[in-house]
Amino acid sequence: MHKIAYVLVIIGALNWGLVALGSWAGGDWNIVKLVLGTWPIVENIVYLLVGLSALWLLFMKKGEAGM
């Protein structure tokens, strides 16, 4: 589960970086939207999974640090 969450968070972070670069370059570089744009429900599920993965990693790391 941890590895899947890690990969999804990395994909999400890279996607957001590309969104920012694309915005500055005058384009739309949202890879998730480009790949899944014809399936908006699946696109939203990917975004939800990325967010849930970030929460998973946050809470798992919090537990490891003894916070």
Predicted model as a PDB file, atoms N, CA, C, CB and O in Angstrom, pLDDT in the B-factor column:
MODEL        1                                                                  
ATOM      1  N   MET A   1       0.833  -1.194   0.000  1.00 88.00           N  
ATOM      2  CA  MET A   1       0.000   0.000   0.000  1.00 88.00           C  
ATOM      3  C   MET A   1       0.878   1.258   0.000  1.00 88.00           C  
ATOM      4  CB  MET A   1      -0.948  -0.002   1.222  1.00 88.00           C  
ATOM      5  O   MET A   1       0.584   2.237  -0.686  1.00 88.00           O  
ATOM      6  N   HIS A   2       1.960   1.209   0.783  1.00 90.00           N  
ATOM      7  CA  HIS A   2       2.844   2.368   0.888  1.00 90.00           C  
ATOM      8  C   HIS A   2       3.477   2.701  -0.469  1.00 90.00           C  
ATOM      9  CB  HIS A   2       3.942   2.109   1.937  1.00 90.00           C  
ATOM     10  O   HIS A   2       3.565   3.870  -0.846  1.00 90.00           O  
ATOM     11  N   LYS A   3       3.911   1.682  -1.190  1.00 95.00           N  
ATOM     12  CA  LYS A   3       4.553   1.906  -2.494  1.00 95.00           C  
ATOM     13  C   LYS A   3       3.572   2.502  -3.500  1.00 95.00           C  
ATOM     14  CB  LYS A   3       5.127   0.589  -3.042  1.00 95.00           C  
ATOM     15  O   LYS A   3       3.929   3.393  -4.271  1.00 95.00           O  
ATOM     16  N   ILE A   4       2.337   2.006  -3.488  1.00 95.00           N  
ATOM     17  CA  ILE A   4       1.326   2.536  -4.401  1.00 95.00           C  
ATOM     18  C   ILE A   4       1.044   3.998  -4.076  1.00 95.00           C  
ATOM     19  CB  ILE A   4       0.025   1.704  -4.320  1.00 95.00           C  
ATOM     20  O   ILE A   4       0.967   4.836  -4.975  1.00 95.00           O  
ATOM     21  N   ALA A   5       0.891   4.302  -2.786  1.00 96.00           N  
ATOM     22  CA  ALA A   5       0.647   5.683  -2.364  1.00 96.00           C  
ATOM     23  C   ALA A   5       1.809   6.572  -2.769  1.00 96.00           C  
ATOM     24  CB  ALA A   5       0.426   5.758  -0.845  1.00 96.00           C  
ATOM     25  O   ALA A   5       1.605   7.692  -3.237  1.00 96.00           O  
ATOM     26  N   TYR A   6       3.029   6.077  -2.589  1.00 96.00           N  
ATOM     27  CA  TYR A   6       4.221   6.850  -2.937  1.00 96.00           C  
ATOM     28  C   TYR A   6       4.244   7.175  -4.432  1.00 96.00           C  
ATOM     29  CB  TYR A   6       5.493   6.080  -2.541  1.00 96.00           C  
ATOM     30  O   TYR A   6       4.506   8.314  -4.819  1.00 96.00           O  
ATOM     31  N   VAL A   7       3.972   6.179  -5.264  1.00 96.00           N  
ATOM     32  CA  VAL A   7       3.971   6.388  -6.721  1.00 96.00           C  
ATOM     33  C   VAL A   7       2.888   7.392  -7.118  1.00 96.00           C  
ATOM     34  CB  VAL A   7       3.751   5.044  -7.466  1.00 96.00           C  
ATOM     35  O   VAL A   7       3.131   8.276  -7.939  1.00 96.00           O  
ATOM     36  N   LEU A   8       1.696   7.257  -6.537  1.00 96.00           N  
ATOM     37  CA  LEU A   8       0.612   8.186  -6.872  1.00 96.00           C  
ATOM     38  C   LEU A   8       0.938   9.613  -6.447  1.00 96.00           C  
ATOM     39  CB  LEU A   8      -0.688   7.737  -6.214  1.00 96.00           C  
ATOM     40  O   LEU A   8       0.617  10.557  -7.169  1.00 96.00           O  
ATOM     41  N   VAL A   9       1.564   9.784  -5.297  1.00 96.00           N  
ATOM     42  CA  VAL A   9       1.933  11.135  -4.849  1.00 96.00           C  
ATOM     43  C   VAL A   9       3.011  11.727  -5.768  1.00 96.00           C  
ATOM     44  CB  VAL A   9       2.439  11.104  -3.376  1.00 96.00           C  
ATOM     45  O   VAL A   9       2.963  12.914  -6.093  1.00 96.00           O  
ATOM     46  N   ILE A  10       3.958  10.924  -6.177  1.00 96.00           N  
ATOM     47  CA  ILE A  10       4.990  11.409  -7.114  1.00 96.00           C  
ATOM     48  C   ILE A  10       4.356  11.808  -8.442  1.00 96.00           C  
ATOM     49  CB  ILE A  10       6.078  10.324  -7.347  1.00 96.00           C  
ATOM     50  O   ILE A  10       4.678  12.859  -8.996  1.00 96.00           O  
ATOM     51  N   ILE A  11       3.460  10.977  -8.951  1.00 95.00           N  
ATOM     52  CA  ILE A  11       2.763  11.305 -10.203  1.00 95.00           C  
ATOM     53  C   ILE A  11       1.985  12.610 -10.048  1.00 95.00           C  
ATOM     54  CB  ILE A  11       1.807  10.157 -10.616  1.00 95.00           C  
ATOM     55  O   ILE A  11       2.023  13.468 -10.929  1.00 95.00           O  
ATOM     56  N   GLY A  12       1.282  12.754  -8.927  1.00 96.00           N  
ATOM     57  CA  GLY A  12       0.518  13.977  -8.679  1.00 96.00           C  
ATOM     58  C   GLY A  12       1.403  15.207  -8.590  1.00 96.00           C  
ATOM     59  O   GLY A  12       1.079  16.259  -9.139  1.00 96.00           O  
ATOM     60  N   ALA A  13       2.521  15.066  -7.896  1.00 96.00           N  
ATOM     61  CA  ALA A  13       3.433  16.207  -7.753  1.00 96.00           C  
ATOM     62  C   ALA A  13       4.030  16.609  -9.101  1.00 96.00           C  
ATOM     63  CB  ALA A  13       4.557  15.872  -6.759  1.00 96.00           C  
ATOM     64  O   ALA A  13       4.114  17.795  -9.419  1.00 96.00           O  
ATOM     65  N   LEU A  14       4.437  15.633  -9.877  1.00 97.00           N  
ATOM     66  CA  LEU A  14       4.975  15.935 -11.211  1.00 97.00           C  
ATOM     67  C   LEU A  14       3.911  16.574 -12.096  1.00 97.00           C  
ATOM     68  CB  LEU A  14       5.517  14.657 -11.878  1.00 97.00           C  
ATOM     69  O   LEU A  14       4.200  17.500 -12.854  1.00 97.00           O  
ATOM     70  N   ASN A  15       2.691  16.082 -11.999  1.00 96.00           N  
ATOM     71  CA  ASN A  15       1.602  16.646 -12.796  1.00 96.00           C  
ATOM     72  C   ASN A  15       1.377  18.115 -12.423  1.00 96.00           C  
ATOM     73  CB  ASN A  15       0.301  15.830 -12.591  1.00 96.00           C  
ATOM     74  O   ASN A  15       1.235  18.962 -13.305  1.00 96.00           O  
ATOM     75  N   TRP A  16       1.344  18.421 -11.117  1.00 96.00           N  
ATOM     76  CA  TRP A  16       1.143  19.814 -10.697  1.00 96.00           C  
ATOM     77  C   TRP A  16       2.298  20.706 -11.153  1.00 96.00           C  
ATOM     78  CB  TRP A  16       0.993  19.895  -9.170  1.00 96.00           C  
ATOM     79  O   TRP A  16       2.091  21.864 -11.517  1.00 96.00           O  
ATOM     80  N   GLY A  17       3.508  20.161 -11.131  1.00 96.00           N  
ATOM     81  CA  GLY A  17       4.651  20.924 -11.646  1.00 96.00           C  
ATOM     82  C   GLY A  17       4.494  21.225 -13.125  1.00 96.00           C  
ATOM     83  O   GLY A  17       4.789  22.332 -13.574  1.00 96.00           O  
ATOM     84  N   LEU A  18       4.031  20.244 -13.879  1.00 97.00           N  
ATOM     85  CA  LEU A  18       3.801  20.449 -15.310  1.00 97.00           C  
ATOM     86  C   LEU A  18       2.654  21.419 -15.559  1.00 97.00           C  
ATOM     87  CB  LEU A  18       3.511  19.118 -15.995  1.00 97.00           C  
ATOM     88  O   LEU A  18       2.694  22.191 -16.518  1.00 97.00           O  
ATOM     89  N   VAL A  19       1.631  21.389 -14.704  1.00 96.00           N  
ATOM     90  CA  VAL A  19       0.522  22.337 -14.834  1.00 96.00           C  
ATOM     91  C   VAL A  19       1.058  23.760 -14.686  1.00 96.00           C  
ATOM     92  CB  VAL A  19      -0.587  22.052 -13.771  1.00 96.00           C  
ATOM     93  O   VAL A  19       0.690  24.644 -15.460  1.00 96.00           O  
ATOM     94  N   ALA A  20       1.919  23.985 -13.703  1.00 97.00           N  
ATOM     95  CA  ALA A  20       2.494  25.320 -13.491  1.00 97.00           C  
ATOM     96  C   ALA A  20       3.377  25.732 -14.662  1.00 97.00           C  
ATOM     97  CB  ALA A  20       3.305  25.354 -12.189  1.00 97.00           C  
ATOM     98  O   ALA A  20       3.265  26.855 -15.154  1.00 97.00           O  
ATOM     99  N   LEU A  21       4.248  24.843 -15.112  1.00 97.00           N  
ATOM    100  CA  LEU A  21       5.111  25.166 -16.252  1.00 97.00           C  
ATOM    101  C   LEU A  21       4.287  25.438 -17.507  1.00 97.00           C  
ATOM    102  CB  LEU A  21       6.101  24.023 -16.513  1.00 97.00           C  
ATOM    103  O   LEU A  21       4.577  26.370 -18.257  1.00 97.00           O  
ATOM    104  N   GLY A  22       3.280  24.637 -17.728  1.00 96.00           N  
ATOM    105  CA  GLY A  22       2.411  24.838 -18.885  1.00 96.00           C  
ATOM    106  C   GLY A  22       1.684  26.163 -18.815  1.00 96.00           C  
ATOM    107  O   GLY A  22       1.498  26.830 -19.833  1.00 96.00           O  
ATOM    108  N   SER A  23       1.274  26.543 -17.630  1.00 95.00           N  
ATOM    109  CA  SER A  23       0.588  27.825 -17.449  1.00 95.00           C  
ATOM    110  C   SER A  23       1.509  28.981 -17.835  1.00 95.00           C  
ATOM    111  CB  SER A  23       0.109  27.984 -15.988  1.00 95.00           C  
ATOM    112  O   SER A  23       1.095  29.924 -18.511  1.00 95.00           O  
ATOM    113  N   TRP A  24       2.760  28.892 -17.394  1.00 96.00           N  
ATOM    114  CA  TRP A  24       3.719  29.951 -17.733  1.00 96.00           C  
ATOM    115  C   TRP A  24       4.076  29.943 -19.214  1.00 96.00           C  
ATOM    116  CB  TRP A  24       4.987  29.800 -16.900  1.00 96.00           C  
ATOM    117  O   TRP A  24       4.375  30.988 -19.792  1.00 96.00           O  
ATOM    118  N   ALA A  25       4.045  28.760 -19.828  1.00 97.00           N  
ATOM    119  CA  ALA A  25       4.386  28.643 -21.251  1.00 97.00           C  
ATOM    120  C   ALA A  25       3.179  28.887 -22.150  1.00 97.00           C  
ATOM    121  CB  ALA A  25       4.968  27.265 -21.540  1.00 97.00           C  
ATOM    122  O   ALA A  25       3.310  28.895 -23.374  1.00 97.00           O  
ATOM    123  N   GLY A  26       2.008  29.086 -21.554  1.00 95.00           N  
ATOM    124  CA  GLY A  26       0.811  29.361 -22.340  1.00 95.00           C  
ATOM    125  C   GLY A  26       0.105  28.125 -22.853  1.00 95.00           C  
ATOM    126  O   GLY A  26      -0.625  28.184 -23.842  1.00 95.00           O  
ATOM    127  N   GLY A  27       0.324  26.989 -22.174  1.00 95.00           N  
ATOM    128  CA  GLY A  27      -0.326  25.760 -22.622  1.00 95.00           C  
ATOM    129  C   GLY A  27      -0.956  25.005 -21.467  1.00 95.00           C  
ATOM    130  O   GLY A  27      -0.898  25.443 -20.318  1.00 95.00           O  
ATOM    131  N   ASP A  28      -1.554  23.879 -21.781  1.00 94.00           N  
ATOM    132  CA  ASP A  28      -2.151  23.014 -20.772  1.00 94.00           C  
ATOM    133  C   ASP A  28      -1.347  21.722 -20.738  1.00 94.00           C  
ATOM    134  CB  ASP A  28      -3.667  22.736 -21.072  1.00 94.00           C  
ATOM    135  O   ASP A  28      -1.499  20.868 -21.611  1.00 94.00           O  
ATOM    136  N   TRP A  29      -0.491  21.580 -19.728  1.00 96.00           N  
ATOM    137  CA  TRP A  29       0.380  20.418 -19.629  1.00 96.00           C  
ATOM    138  C   TRP A  29      -0.086  19.462 -18.541  1.00 96.00           C  
ATOM    139  CB  TRP A  29       1.808  20.854 -19.359  1.00 96.00           C  
ATOM    140  O   TRP A  29       0.726  18.742 -17.960  1.00 96.00           O  
ATOM    141  N   ASN A  30      -1.368  19.447 -18.265  1.00 96.00           N  
ATOM    142  CA  ASN A  30      -1.930  18.533 -17.284  1.00 96.00           C  
ATOM    143  C   ASN A  30      -1.978  17.146 -17.924  1.00 96.00           C  
ATOM    144  CB  ASN A  30      -3.358  19.000 -16.809  1.00 96.00           C  
ATOM    145  O   ASN A  30      -2.868  16.849 -18.720  1.00 96.00           O  
ATOM    146  N   ILE A  31      -1.013  16.305 -17.566  1.00 95.00           N  
ATOM    147  CA  ILE A  31      -0.890  14.986 -18.188  1.00 95.00           C  
ATOM    148  C   ILE A  31      -2.099  14.106 -17.880  1.00 95.00           C  
ATOM    149  CB  ILE A  31       0.389  14.297 -17.716  1.00 95.00           C  
ATOM    150  O   ILE A  31      -2.575  13.379 -18.752  1.00 95.00           O  
ATOM    151  N   VAL A  32      -2.598  14.166 -16.643  1.00 94.00           N  
ATOM    152  CA  VAL A  32      -3.768  13.355 -16.285  1.00 94.00           C  
ATOM    153  C   VAL A  32      -4.948  13.744 -17.172  1.00 94.00           C  
ATOM    154  CB  VAL A  32      -4.133  13.536 -14.780  1.00 94.00           C  
ATOM    155  O   VAL A  32      -5.663  12.880 -17.679  1.00 94.00           O  
ATOM    156  N   LYS A  33      -5.145  15.037 -17.354  1.00 94.00           N  
ATOM    157  CA  LYS A  33      -6.246  15.505 -18.200  1.00 94.00           C  
ATOM    158  C   LYS A  33      -6.021  15.119 -19.664  1.00 94.00           C  
ATOM    159  CB  LYS A  33      -6.404  17.030 -18.076  1.00 94.00           C  
ATOM    160  O   LYS A  33      -6.963  14.746 -20.364  1.00 94.00           O  
ATOM    161  N   LEU A  34      -4.769  15.210 -20.123  1.00 94.00           N  
ATOM    162  CA  LEU A  34      -4.481  14.841 -21.512  1.00 94.00           C  
ATOM    163  C   LEU A  34      -4.728  13.356 -21.764  1.00 94.00           C  
ATOM    164  CB  LEU A  34      -3.036  15.191 -21.861  1.00 94.00           C  
ATOM    165  O   LEU A  34      -5.224  12.978 -22.825  1.00 94.00           O  
ATOM    166  N   VAL A  35      -4.383  12.515 -20.790  1.00 94.00           N  
ATOM    167  CA  VAL A  35      -4.536  11.075 -20.962  1.00 94.00           C  
ATOM    168  C   VAL A  35      -5.981  10.636 -20.728  1.00 94.00           C  
ATOM    169  CB  VAL A  35      -3.600  10.329 -20.012  1.00 94.00           C  
ATOM    170  O   VAL A  35      -6.507   9.794 -21.456  1.00 94.00           O  
ATOM    171  N   LEU A  36      -6.622  11.217 -19.701  1.00 94.00           N  
ATOM    172  CA  LEU A  36      -7.954  10.751 -19.303  1.00 94.00           C  
ATOM    173  C   LEU A  36      -9.057  11.773 -19.535  1.00 94.00           C  
ATOM    174  CB  LEU A  36      -7.940  10.369 -17.858  1.00 94.00           C  
ATOM    175  O   LEU A  36     -10.160  11.613 -19.013  1.00 94.00           O  
ATOM    176  N   GLY A  37      -8.785  12.813 -20.301  1.00 88.00           N  
ATOM    177  CA  GLY A  37      -9.748  13.892 -20.502  1.00 88.00           C  
ATOM    178  C   GLY A  37     -11.077  13.466 -21.083  1.00 88.00           C  
ATOM    179  O   GLY A  37     -12.096  14.119 -20.858  1.00 88.00           O  
ATOM    180  N   THR A  38     -11.075  12.371 -21.830  1.00 93.00           N  
ATOM    181  CA  THR A  38     -12.337  11.904 -22.398  1.00 93.00           C  
ATOM    182  C   THR A  38     -13.151  11.112 -21.382  1.00 93.00           C  
ATOM    183  CB  THR A  38     -12.074  11.049 -23.632  1.00 93.00           C  
ATOM    184  O   THR A  38     -14.312  10.782 -21.627  1.00 93.00           O  
ATOM    185  N   TRP A  39     -12.542  10.809 -20.245  1.00 96.00           N  
ATOM    186  CA  TRP A  39     -13.208  10.090 -19.157  1.00 96.00           C  
ATOM    187  C   TRP A  39     -13.116  10.925 -17.879  1.00 96.00           C  
ATOM    188  CB  TRP A  39     -12.571   8.676 -18.945  1.00 96.00           C  
ATOM    189  O   TRP A  39     -12.295  10.626 -17.012  1.00 96.00           O  
ATOM    190  N   PRO A  40     -13.933  11.955 -17.750  1.00 95.00           N  
ATOM    191  CA  PRO A  40     -13.813  12.855 -16.591  1.00 95.00           C  
ATOM    192  C   PRO A  40     -14.020  12.163 -15.246  1.00 95.00           C  
ATOM    193  CB  PRO A  40     -14.805  13.975 -16.721  1.00 95.00           C  
ATOM    194  O   PRO A  40     -13.436  12.580 -14.246  1.00 95.00           O  
ATOM    195  N   ILE A  41     -14.836  11.121 -15.204  1.00 96.00           N  
ATOM    196  CA  ILE A  41     -15.035  10.412 -13.933  1.00 96.00           C  
ATOM    197  C   ILE A  41     -13.744   9.710 -13.524  1.00 96.00           C  
ATOM    198  CB  ILE A  41     -16.198   9.386 -14.048  1.00 96.00           C  
ATOM    199  O   ILE A  41     -13.357   9.752 -12.356  1.00 96.00           O  
ATOM    200  N   VAL A  42     -13.078   9.066 -14.477  1.00 96.00           N  
ATOM    201  CA  VAL A  42     -11.814   8.384 -14.186  1.00 96.00           C  
ATOM    202  C   VAL A  42     -10.741   9.415 -13.811  1.00 96.00           C  
ATOM    203  CB  VAL A  42     -11.353   7.533 -15.409  1.00 96.00           C  
ATOM    204  O   VAL A  42      -9.930   9.178 -12.916  1.00 96.00           O  
ATOM    205  N   GLU A  43     -10.747  10.540 -14.495  1.00 95.00           N  
ATOM    206  CA  GLU A  43      -9.801  11.624 -14.175  1.00 95.00           C  
ATOM    207  C   GLU A  43      -9.995  12.069 -12.723  1.00 95.00           C  
ATOM    208  CB  GLU A  43      -9.992  12.834 -15.146  1.00 95.00           C  
ATOM    209  O   GLU A  43      -9.017  12.234 -11.994  1.00 95.00           O  
ATOM    210  N   ASN A  44     -11.230  12.262 -12.302  1.00 96.00           N  
ATOM    211  CA  ASN A  44     -11.503  12.670 -10.927  1.00 96.00           C  
ATOM    212  C   ASN A  44     -11.115  11.586  -9.929  1.00 96.00           C  
ATOM    213  CB  ASN A  44     -12.974  13.017 -10.765  1.00 96.00           C  
ATOM    214  O   ASN A  44     -10.662  11.893  -8.826  1.00 96.00           O  
ATOM    215  N   ILE A  45     -11.287  10.332 -10.303  1.00 97.00           N  
ATOM    216  CA  ILE A  45     -10.876   9.234  -9.424  1.00 97.00           C  
ATOM    217  C   ILE A  45      -9.361   9.252  -9.229  1.00 97.00           C  
ATOM    218  CB  ILE A  45     -11.327   7.872 -10.002  1.00 97.00           C  
ATOM    219  O   ILE A  45      -8.874   9.024  -8.121  1.00 97.00           O  
ATOM    220  N   VAL A  46      -8.619   9.523 -10.298  1.00 96.00           N  
ATOM    221  CA  VAL A  46      -7.159   9.619 -10.183  1.00 96.00           C  
ATOM    222  C   VAL A  46      -6.788  10.743  -9.230  1.00 96.00           C  
ATOM    223  CB  VAL A  46      -6.507   9.852 -11.568  1.00 96.00           C  
ATOM    224  O   VAL A  46      -5.933  10.555  -8.364  1.00 96.00           O  
ATOM    225  N   TYR A  47      -7.413  11.908  -9.369  1.00 96.00           N  
ATOM    226  CA  TYR A  47      -7.125  13.023  -8.468  1.00 96.00           C  
ATOM    227  C   TYR A  47      -7.460  12.658  -7.028  1.00 96.00           C  
ATOM    228  CB  TYR A  47      -7.906  14.271  -8.892  1.00 96.00           C  
ATOM    229  O   TYR A  47      -6.708  12.992  -6.112  1.00 96.00           O  
ATOM    230  N   LEU A  48      -8.582  11.976  -6.821  1.00 97.00           N  
ATOM    231  CA  LEU A  48      -8.977  11.553  -5.476  1.00 97.00           C  
ATOM    232  C   LEU A  48      -7.954  10.574  -4.898  1.00 97.00           C  
ATOM    233  CB  LEU A  48     -10.382  10.907  -5.501  1.00 97.00           C  
ATOM    234  O   LEU A  48      -7.570  10.692  -3.735  1.00 97.00           O  
ATOM    235  N   LEU A  49      -7.514   9.612  -5.705  1.00 97.00           N  
ATOM    236  CA  LEU A  49      -6.522   8.645  -5.235  1.00 97.00           C  
ATOM    237  C   LEU A  49      -5.193   9.302  -4.896  1.00 97.00           C  
ATOM    238  CB  LEU A  49      -6.307   7.573  -6.279  1.00 97.00           C  
ATOM    239  O   LEU A  49      -4.532   8.901  -3.939  1.00 97.00           O  
ATOM    240  N   VAL A  50      -4.797  10.298  -5.665  1.00 97.00           N  
ATOM    241  CA  VAL A  50      -3.564  11.034  -5.359  1.00 97.00           C  
ATOM    242  C   VAL A  50      -3.706  11.750  -4.018  1.00 97.00           C  
ATOM    243  CB  VAL A  50      -3.234  12.054  -6.485  1.00 97.00           C  
ATOM    244  O   VAL A  50      -2.797  11.700  -3.189  1.00 97.00           O  
ATOM    245  N   GLY A  51      -4.833  12.410  -3.801  1.00 97.00           N  
ATOM    246  CA  GLY A  51      -5.064  13.101  -2.531  1.00 97.00           C  
ATOM    247  C   GLY A  51      -5.118  12.151  -1.353  1.00 97.00           C  
ATOM    248  O   GLY A  51      -4.532  12.427  -0.306  1.00 97.00           O  
ATOM    249  N   LEU A  52      -5.816  11.033  -1.510  1.00 97.00           N  
ATOM    250  CA  LEU A  52      -5.879  10.038  -0.441  1.00 97.00           C  
ATOM    251  C   LEU A  52      -4.506   9.428  -0.168  1.00 97.00           C  
ATOM    252  CB  LEU A  52      -6.878   8.937  -0.801  1.00 97.00           C  
ATOM    253  O   LEU A  52      -4.174   9.122   0.977  1.00 97.00           O  
ATOM    254  N   SER A  53      -3.718   9.254  -1.214  1.00 97.00           N  
ATOM    255  CA  SER A  53      -2.360   8.736  -1.046  1.00 97.00           C  
ATOM    256  C   SER A  53      -1.498   9.699  -0.241  1.00 97.00           C  
ATOM    257  CB  SER A  53      -1.718   8.474  -2.409  1.00 97.00           C  
ATOM    258  O   SER A  53      -0.709   9.281   0.606  1.00 97.00           O  
ATOM    259  N   ALA A  54      -1.656  10.981  -0.510  1.00 96.00           N  
ATOM    260  CA  ALA A  54      -0.901  11.977   0.247  1.00 96.00           C  
ATOM    261  C   ALA A  54      -1.289  11.920   1.726  1.00 96.00           C  
ATOM    262  CB  ALA A  54      -1.146  13.396  -0.324  1.00 96.00           C  
ATOM    263  O   ALA A  54      -0.424  11.988   2.600  1.00 96.00           O  
ATOM    264  N   LEU A  55      -2.584  11.796   2.003  1.00 96.00           N  
ATOM    265  CA  LEU A  55      -3.028  11.681   3.398  1.00 96.00           C  
ATOM    266  C   LEU A  55      -2.492  10.407   4.034  1.00 96.00           C  
ATOM    267  CB  LEU A  55      -4.563  11.705   3.481  1.00 96.00           C  
ATOM    268  O   LEU A  55      -2.060  10.422   5.187  1.00 96.00           O  
ATOM    269  N   TRP A  56      -2.517   9.317   3.300  1.00 95.00           N  
ATOM    270  CA  TRP A  56      -1.993   8.044   3.795  1.00 95.00           C  
ATOM    271  C   TRP A  56      -0.526   8.201   4.196  1.00 95.00           C  
ATOM    272  CB  TRP A  56      -2.146   6.936   2.723  1.00 95.00           C  
ATOM    273  O   TRP A  56      -0.132   7.815   5.296  1.00 95.00           O  
ATOM    274  N   LEU A  57       0.271   8.767   3.302  1.00 95.00           N  
ATOM    275  CA  LEU A  57       1.693   8.938   3.586  1.00 95.00           C  
ATOM    276  C   LEU A  57       1.910   9.893   4.755  1.00 95.00           C  
ATOM    277  CB  LEU A  57       2.424   9.451   2.346  1.00 95.00           C  
ATOM    278  O   LEU A  57       2.797   9.679   5.581  1.00 95.00           O  
ATOM    279  N   LEU A  58       1.106  10.938   4.822  1.00 94.00           N  
ATOM    280  CA  LEU A  58       1.226  11.900   5.911  1.00 94.00           C  
ATOM    281  C   LEU A  58       0.964  11.229   7.257  1.00 94.00           C  
ATOM    282  CB  LEU A  58       0.256  13.070   5.701  1.00 94.00           C  
ATOM    283  O   LEU A  58       1.738  11.401   8.199  1.00 94.00           O  
ATOM    284  N   PHE A  59      -0.113  10.474   7.348  1.00 93.00           N  
ATOM    285  CA  PHE A  59      -0.464   9.842   8.625  1.00 93.00           C  
ATOM    286  C   PHE A  59       0.462   8.676   8.963  1.00 93.00           C  
ATOM    287  CB  PHE A  59      -1.907   9.354   8.586  1.00 93.00           C  
ATOM    288  O   PHE A  59       0.734   8.431  10.139  1.00 93.00           O  
ATOM    289  N   MET A  60       0.946   7.958   7.964  1.00 90.00           N  
ATOM    290  CA  MET A  60       1.885   6.868   8.236  1.00 90.00           C  
ATOM    291  C   MET A  60       3.223   7.417   8.723  1.00 90.00           C  
ATOM    292  CB  MET A  60       2.091   6.005   6.976  1.00 90.00           C  
ATOM    293  O   MET A  60       3.842   6.863   9.632  1.00 90.00           O  
ATOM    294  N   LYS A  61       3.652   8.494   8.117  1.00 79.00           N  
ATOM    295  CA  LYS A  61       4.912   9.126   8.516  1.00 79.00           C  
ATOM    296  C   LYS A  61       4.757   9.747   9.918  1.00 79.00           C  
ATOM    297  CB  LYS A  61       5.339  10.215   7.471  1.00 79.00           C  
ATOM    298  O   LYS A  61       5.678   9.704  10.733  1.00 79.00           O  
ATOM    299  N   LYS A  62       3.614  10.303  10.168  1.00 71.00           N  
ATOM    300  CA  LYS A  62       3.337  10.907  11.476  1.00 71.00           C  
ATOM    301  C   LYS A  62       3.432   9.830  12.559  1.00 71.00           C  
ATOM    302  CB  LYS A  62       1.927  11.585  11.492  1.00 71.00           C  
ATOM    303  O   LYS A  62       3.992  10.072  13.628  1.00 71.00           O  
ATOM    304  N   GLY A  63       2.892   8.655  12.287  1.00 65.00           N  
ATOM    305  CA  GLY A  63       2.951   7.553  13.235  1.00 65.00           C  
ATOM    306  C   GLY A  63       4.373   7.053  13.465  1.00 65.00           C  
ATOM    307  O   GLY A  63       4.718   6.657  14.579  1.00 65.00           O  
ATOM    308  N   GLU A  64       5.205   7.068  12.414  1.00 67.00           N  
ATOM    309  CA  GLU A  64       6.592   6.629  12.536  1.00 67.00           C  
ATOM    310  C   GLU A  64       7.419   7.598  13.347  1.00 67.00           C  
ATOM    311  CB  GLU A  64       7.210   6.451  11.173  1.00 67.00           C  
ATOM    312  O   GLU A  64       8.333   7.190  14.063  1.00 67.00           O  
ATOM    313  N   ALA A  65       7.105   8.894  13.241  1.00 58.00           N  
ATOM    314  CA  ALA A  65       7.889   9.915  13.929  1.00 58.00           C  
ATOM    315  C   ALA A  65       7.466  10.049  15.396  1.00 58.00           C  
ATOM    316  CB  ALA A  65       7.743  11.263  13.214  1.00 58.00           C  
ATOM    317  O   ALA A  65       8.107  10.768  16.162  1.00 58.00           O  
ATOM    318  N   GLY A  66       6.403   9.368  15.782  1.00 52.00           N  
ATOM    319  CA  GLY A  66       5.948   9.429  17.164  1.00 52.00           C  
ATOM    320  C   GLY A  66       5.285  10.742  17.514  1.00 52.00           C  
ATOM    321  O   GLY A  66       5.300  11.156  18.673  1.00 52.00           O  
ATOM    322  N   MET A  67       4.697  11.409  16.520  1.00 47.00           N  
ATOM    323  CA  MET A  67       4.052  12.701  16.772  1.00 47.00           C  
ATOM    324  C   MET A  67       2.693  12.522  17.378  1.00 47.00           C  
ATOM    325  CB  MET A  67       3.938  13.503  15.497  1.00 47.00           C  
ATOM    326  O   MET A  67       2.007  13.506  17.656  1.00 47.00           O  
TER     327      MET A  67                                                      
ENDMDL                                                                          
END                                                                             
